[in-house]
């Protein structure tokens, strides 16, 4: 692995820093980590996010890798990584565009027609539209292909009925990507069709879900006779699973890219300001051992991520190590959050801004991370992917393979 910038990369990084220095304020190193899921976005935060995205787009710094003809820059993958690294050092509004730019946009660029790309991609880049991902359903659990939201063809439209759940940002989204079942007589993976849906369409009801940490980032979304033009279909009829895989791969890369070490700075800060036996906790040998363990594991994740960056820098395709970030990072962050609450003592579970240590980052993360560990594939799903596609182990036994979806058992076995 080579962690050093090439001369060209160093020059690009300097250009990025110069623009950010002129247009944003650097973060205070002692400031707490941001909300894990962007789940407390206010109207003011929404407006600020759109303004920041527009400012980046006008200056040519938004969606660097996307094609020039749609508003991108046609940049290399490593240039996008450099931008992300540098932007993270500055105070910026909540990132309400992570789903649109990280998942929806790449899917449209891969599977959309020229007309669809021209319709949606430019407004994504400039921040005029916010997008959400309508995949999960109450009855399907972690099995996306088990979804039941139906789409029935009616002339040039499709009529959609059903329910989605855990949809991040649906309450302020303009558009969404939607997977439906158009043919219950086909096997569950074959009977799916993928759409782009206007979230302001008649028949769509969004109900925010109050999470255990007080955030309201997730939503239930109900579809009642919602009409979607066939022109909004991505891919062929019945091609929904293949299109959805593109979205999921981008989602897992987006969620897992942070390395799972976001709150370690908060943890070290707490150890410096909290006392154990009359001395700063960081001087206690047991505390130092735990901090060292977290640091080493975090560096392991970071170096695994660096392998991907090195491959990108050299023009290579990243290997399967990119799949590990989300699985391992989620567990590590939750462990660090739990230890932060333990170290803070009786005040560790407080959520009030003016009373909680480290501005309640630890209970917030501890309660919020389980949602992130479910999003983009549960731990169990990711373990299956790693075992089968990375380690080459035999696939899990599937009793529903080749069976029409309508004939797949949905309850306990009959006696």
Residue, then its C-alpha position, 0 to 999 in steps of 0.5 A: x500500500x502507498x499512502x502518499x499522494x502522487x504529484x498530480x494528487x497532491x496538486x489536486x488536494x491543494x486546489x481542493x483545500x484552497x477552495x474550501x479555505x475560501x468558502x468554509x470554516x475548518x472544524x474545531x478538533x474538539x467538536x463532537x461528532x455529527x449525528x450518525x444518520x442525519x436524523x435531526x435535520x431542521x428546515x434551516x438545516x435543509x435550506x443550508x444543505x441545499x445552498x452548500x450543494x449548489x455552491x459546490x456545483x456552481x464551482x465544479x466540486x459536486x459529484x466529481x466522478x459523474x459525466x461532464x455532460x450531466x453536470x459532473x467533472x469526469x474526475x477519477x475515483x481517487x480525486x473524489x476520495x481526496x475531495x471527501x477527505x478534505x471536505x470532512x475537515x470543514x464545518x458543513x451543513x447536514x448531508x441530506x444528499x448522501x442517498x441521492x448522490x451515493x445510491x440513486x444517482x449511480x443507479x440512474x447513471x448505470x441503468x437509466x436512459x439518456x432522457x432519464x439521466x438528463x431529467x434527474x441527474x443535473x438537479x441532483x448535482x445542484x441540490x435542487x432535489x432530495x432523494x430517498x430509497x424505498x426498498x425495505x418492507x415490514x414483511x420482508x425483513x432482511x430479504x429484499x427479494x421478499x417484498x410485496x409492494x405491487x405494481x400493476x400495468x395500466x396503459x402508460x402507467x403503473x398502479x402501485x400499492x403497498x408499504x415501505x419502512x425505514x426510509x431515511x429522509x422520506x419526509x423531505x424528499x422530492x423523488x425516490x427509487x422504488x422496487x416493486x413486485x409486478x409478477x407474483x407468479x414468477x420466482x421472487x427475484x424474477x418478478x421485480x421491477x424498479x421505478x423512480x417515483x415522485x414523492x409528491x404523487x397523490x396516494x403517498x403518505x409518509x409517517x416519520x418514526x421516532x427512534x429510541x435516541x429521539x431522532x426521526x430520520x426513518x419513515x414509513x411510506x404508504x402507497x395507495x393507488x399511486x400512479x407512476x408513468x412507465x417512462x419512470x421505469x429503470x431497466x426492463x420489466x422484471x429486471x428490478x433485482x439486477x438494478x437493485x443490486x447496483x443500488x445496494x453495492x453503492x449503498x454498502x460502499x457509502x455506509x462502510x466507507x467511514x472506517x467505523x472510527x468516527x467517535x474515537x476522538x470523542x472517546x479520547x477527549x472524554x478520557x482526558x477530562x473525566x477522573x478515575x481515582x482522582x486522576x484523569x482517566x487517560x492515566x489509568x492503565x485499564x482505561x489506556x488498555x481499552x483505548x489502545x484496543x479501540x485505536x488499533x482496531x480502528x486503524x486496522x479498518x482504516x488501513x483496510x480502507x486504504x487498500x481500496x484507496x491505493x487500488x483506486x489511485x493506481x487505476x485498479x478495481x478495489x478488491x473484496x476488502x471493501x465489504x468489511x467496513x460496514x460490518x466491522x465498523x458498526x460493531x466497533x462504533x457501538x462498543x466505543x459508545x458503550x465504553x464512553x457511557x461506562x467511563x462517564x459514569x451515572x451521567x453517561x446516559x444523559x441526553x440533555x445538551x447542557x448536562x451530558x458529557x461530550x454533548x451526549x455523543x455516546x448514548x446517541x451513537x449507542x442507540x443510533x448505530x443499530x439502525x445503521x447496522x441494519x441499513x444496507x444489509x444486516x450483519x447476517x446478510x453481510x456475513x453471508x456475502x463475505x463467506x460466499x463471495x469473498x471466502x468462496x464458501x458454499x452458499x446458504x441453502x435456499x428452499x425458495x429457489x425457482x418457486x413462484x413467489x405466490x407459493x413461497x410459505x409465509x408462516x409457520x409450517x402447517x401441521 
